[in-house]
Amino acid sequence: MLGLSPEEKVRHLWKTVEPDRHERIFALLDAARHDSIFPAVMGADCLIACLYREAPDELARAAPYLVEIQPKSAFADWLFRRWGDHWGILLATRARLDDLYRHFRRFLIVKEAGGRRLYFRYYDPRVLRSYLPTCTAEELSTVFGPVERFVLEDENPSGLLRFSLDRGALRTERRPVLQER
């Protein structure tokens, strides 16, 4: 894409995510997005958690997965090569997998005004980048919980968005991911 080799793309994405030495990087992936995500997650040498409890096989193949990713891991390389495919979001945190699992499960189902229960696909970058700017300070605090920042593709996949909280207000940074040689 845009003249970068896959290796350069992966290196640049890690540099842009910029975890500090105390943070962990997780991906929240949408296995329904592409048939290759579920097998890749199941084969990953990472900590993983399916956000759907005891999902039957067909639902597990389309479920959201929380995956801790490490720099220079085969899974991170595989995932970052697919930047721009709307596969999910990245997040930086000091929290452990089990704490994030409990936090993110809270947002899977929402009720509409009429009381009907709906799945909330907040882990789709197209949804999260539209949703966060509409939140009140209280809602932002709830959504962020233990998350230091969310990192996701921008509308133009050659860029990314970094969302964080600054004294309770949403801070949005746009950064290029892919640059021409």
Sequence and secondary structure as in RCSB ss.txt:
>XXXX:A:sequence
MLGLSPEEKVRHLWKTVEPDRHERIFALLDAARHDSIFPAVMGADCLIACLYREAPDELARAAPYLVEIQPKSAF
ADWLFRRWGDHWGILLATRARLDDLYRHFRRFLIVKEAGGRRLYFRYYDPRVLRSYLPTCTAEELSTVFGPVERF
VLEDENPSGLLRFSLDRGALRTERRPVLQER
>XXXX:A:secstr
 TT  HHHHHHHHHHHH   TT EEEEEEETTS TTHHHHHHT SS EEESSTT  HHHHTTSEEEEEE TT HH
HHHHHTTTTS  EEEEEESS HHHHHHHHHTTSEEE TTS EEE  TTSHHHHHHHGGG  HHHHHHHHTTEEEE
EEE SSTTEEEEEEEETTEEEEEEEE     
